[in-house]
Amino acid sequence: MLTTMIVLIALVCVLLMGAVLIQNPKGGGVDSTFGGSQANQMFGAKKSADFIEKATWYLAIALFVLCIITSLIVGGGAEGAAPLMSQ
């Protein structure tokens, strides 16, 4: 189970990096280096930018949730942790 979660986290990380790199830094839409002209013709400039932006948000949320679930699976709870200051 832990291995599956780690693989999912790695996959989401790679997809998130791709989604961030595809975006135009000025918010103008899909970068033409990665086939932006074809995406603009297929979806229109506005819809392709919306799709990439929504995909970025969904991937970031998925990464957050997967990391929380993985930490719960591993047992990162405080029940076994030593106190920070024992005086």
HURAKA-V520078 format. One record per residue. RES is the residue in one letter. OMEGA is omega as a letter, one per 30 degrees, with the letter a starting at -180 (NA if undefined). D_LAST is the distance of its C-alpha to the last C-alpha in Angstrom with 1 decimal. Layout:
BEGIN
((RES;OMEGA;D_LAST) (RES;OMEGA;D_LAST))
END
This chain:
BEGIN
((M;a;39.2) (L;l;36.6) (T;l;39.4) (T;l;41.4) (M;l;38.7) (I;l;38.2) (V;l;41.9) (L;l;42.1) (I;l;39.4) (A;l;41.3) (L;l;44.6) (V;l;43.3) (C;l;41.9) (V;l;45.3) (L;l;47.1) (L;l;44.8) (M;l;45.4) (G;a;49.2) (A;l;49.2) (V;a;47.5) (L;a;49.8) (I;a;52.9) (Q;l;52.3) (N;a;54.1) (P;l;51.8) (K;l;53.8) (G;a;53.8) (G;l;57.4) (G;a;57.3) (V;a;57.3) (D;a;57.7) (S;l;61.2) (T;a;59.9) (F;l;58.7) (G;a;61.9) (G;a;61.3) (S;l;65.0) (Q;l;65.5) (A;l;62.6) (N;l;63.9) (Q;a;67.4) (M;a;66.1) (F;a;63.6) (G;a;64.5) (A;a;62.3) (K;a;60.3) (K;l;59.7) (S;l;58.5) (A;l;56.0) (D;a;54.8) (F;a;54.5) (I;l;52.5) (E;l;50.1) (K;l;49.6) (A;l;49.1) (T;l;46.4) (W;a;44.5) (Y;l;45.0) (L;l;43.8) (A;l;40.7) (I;l;39.9) (A;l;40.6) (L;l;38.3) (F;a;35.4) (V;l;36.1) (L;l;36.5) (C;l;33.2) (I;l;31.4) (I;l;33.3) (T;l;32.7) (S;l;28.9) (L;l;29.2) (I;a;31.4) (V;l;29.2) (G;a;26.3) (G;l;24.0) (G;a;22.2) (A;a;18.5) (E;l;18.9) (G;a;18.4) (A;l;16.0) (A;l;12.6) (P;a;9.8) (L;l;9.7) (M;a;6.1) (S;l;3.8) (Q;NA;0.0))
END
